[in-house]
Amino acid sequence: MELNERAEIDTSQVNDVGRGGGSGGLGIPIPGGGGRGGLISIVVAVLVALLGGGFGLNAMTNGDDTGQAGGTDLEQVCSRDNPQHLEDLRCRNALYVNSIQGYWQKAYPELGNAKYEPTDTDFFQAAVNTGCGQADSGVGPFYCPADRKVYIDLSFYDELASRFGAKGEFAQPYVLAHEYGHHIQNLLGTNEKAGQGDQSGPRSASVRLELQADCYAGAWAKNATESKDKTGQEPLFKSITASDISEAVQAAEAIGDDSIQERSGGQVNPDQFTHGTSAQRQRWFQQGYDRGDPKTCDTFGTDQL
């Protein structure tokens, strides 16, 4: 993966809310393979990473996003006039967000729907207050349908690399593309429909929702090199290689329900699946990438998950 140093990053699509990001609201319950009683270790807690909130957080209420933009001015830091701007993790992730949303600006209407509605990503540290309630870094990246935002503590990438072995750089845009897949599902009404189905199990609505978000991420990856910067002139990516796609596939494998259950020291229990197996997550990301068309991501209309 080679980013274009001449690309002008649109930092208006991200917010650096810093530590805390507000207070109050309900705590976000952590669903996932650890059972309904809650998750007690950080290894298991990261099981909910990439859950995205589209299914598991639909019931949350009573929070509001009171975080204030914190830290250094991202517009200045991420300007292409700063020769070190692509060395900043926030700037690189802002570029990924630009690319993902640029893709959906074109792809979403092709699904037979109205104009795509952009949404922001909030970078936070340790904890954040959201429309879905108070959350801490232990829940991993997630999408809150109540305020239509993506939230991520960027230190999650260190956890993804160190504990789960997904060390490749392209794992990062895959994570964000998956979360924006949940935004697409929210706009389409898929989240709401999935919330009426089973929340766990190998063929549950939750698993289908997550696998579809993986497929959407693959469709973006196939088209990512076509995305332009905010001037509309410069490509955001100079290149994306087969090795990059392999890194995304490896990340999908690392966070499969079966892999995480095994890593946490327990037995594989399909009845507690909420995201899909490693093989399923790999396959649906790969399908999205191979086809390059989100219309082929109908995980709800097939028995072949």
Disulfide bonds with the S-S distance in Angstrom:
Cys78-Cys91 2.07
Cys132-Cys144 2.10
Cys215-Cys297 2.06
